[in-house]
Amino acid sequence: MAKSAVPGVLERRHLIEGETGEAQALKIAEAYLAEDRLEEALIFLEKAGATERLTELRAGAAAAGDVFLLRSAARSMGESPSREEWVRVEAVAATAGRELYAADAHRQLEVEPED
């Protein structure tokens, strides 16, 4: 079994709390993405200022119906999810049988003003 390229728990904590350069943060984020550890990758994408990759992760979260990842990715970009993203998340989550995610997205649609 190959050794993982992602840092261990203690090292990760030091990297998050310390001064991590953008290039190093992006490299770590890519290692997490390669292992499909999206929430952890998000932290390092934000540290790297990787707006394009954050946008891709955000779109992927909406396409997967993942309320928590969508919300976190948008927050990392200093934004809130758009109405269109909530509509998509609700539809995908409902189709996938993820009732709690669909209900959460629906609640967000009820509080978001229409344009």
C-alpha positions in Angstrom: 0.0 0.0 0.0 1.4 3.4 -1.0 2.0 6.1 1.6 -0.5 8.9 1.4 0.8 12.3 0.2 -1.4 14.1 2.6 0.0 15.3 5.9 -0.8 13.6 9.2 -3.2 15.0 11.7 -0.6 17.0 13.8 1.3 18.2 10.7 -2.0 19.3 9.1 -2.9 21.3 12.2 0.5 23.1 12.1 0.1 23.8 8.4 -3.4 25.2 8.9 -2.5 27.4 11.9 1.0 28.4 10.6 2.4 30.3 7.7 1.9 28.1 4.7 2.9 29.5 1.3 0.4 29.5 -1.5 2.3 27.0 -3.6 2.7 24.6 -0.7 -1.0 25.0 0.3 -2.1 24.3 -3.3 0.1 21.2 -3.4 -1.4 19.9 -0.2 -4.9 20.7 -1.5 -4.2 18.7 -4.6 -3.1 15.7 -2.6 -6.3 15.8 -0.6 -8.4 16.2 -3.8 -6.6 13.1 -5.2 -7.8 11.1 -2.3 -11.3 12.6 -2.6 -11.0 14.4 0.8 -12.8 17.5 -0.3 -13.5 19.2 3.0 -9.8 19.1 3.9 -8.8 20.2 0.4 -11.1 23.2 0.8 -9.0 24.5 3.7 -5.8 24.5 1.8 -7.4 25.8 -1.4 -8.6 28.8 0.6 -5.1 29.2 2.1 -3.6 29.1 -1.5 -6.1 31.7 -2.8 -7.0 29.2 -5.5 -10.2 30.8 -6.6 -10.5 28.7 -9.8 -10.2 25.5 -7.9 -12.6 26.7 -5.2 -15.1 27.5 -8.0 -14.7 24.0 -9.4 -15.2 22.4 -6.0 -18.2 24.6 -5.4 -19.8 23.5 -8.7 -19.0 19.9 -7.9 -20.7 20.3 -4.5 -23.9 21.7 -6.2 -23.8 18.9 -8.8 -23.5 16.3 -6.0 -26.3 17.8 -3.9 -23.8 18.3 -1.0 -25.2 21.2 1.1 -22.4 21.3 3.6 -19.6 21.4 1.0 -21.4 24.0 -1.1 -21.9 26.2 1.9 -18.2 25.8 2.9 -16.9 26.4 -0.5 -19.0 29.6 -1.0 -17.9 30.8 2.5 -14.3 30.2 1.5 -14.8 32.5 -1.4 -16.5 35.2 0.8 -19.9 34.5 -0.7 -23.1 32.8 -0.1 -24.5 30.1 -2.4 -26.7 31.5 -5.2 -30.3 30.8 -5.6 -29.5 28.7 -8.7 -27.0 26.6 -6.7 -29.6 25.9 -4.0 -32.2 24.9 -6.7 -29.7 22.5 -8.1 -28.6 21.1 -4.8 -32.3 20.5 -3.8 -33.1 18.7 -7.0 -30.0 16.5 -7.0 -30.3 15.7 -3.3 -34.0 14.8 -3.7 -33.3 12.6 -6.7 -30.5 10.8 -4.7 -32.8 10.2 -1.7 -30.9 12.6 0.5 -33.9 14.1 2.1 -32.1 16.1 4.8 -29.9 17.8 2.2 -32.9 18.5 0.0 -34.9 19.9 2.9 -31.9 22.1 4.0 -31.6 23.5 0.4 -35.3 24.1 0.2 -35.2 26.1 3.5 -32.4 28.2 2.0 -34.6 28.9 -1.0 -37.4 30.0 1.2 -35.2 32.6 3.0 -33.4 33.8 -0.1 -35.1 36.6 -2.0 -35.8 36.0 -5.6 -34.0 38.3 -8.1 
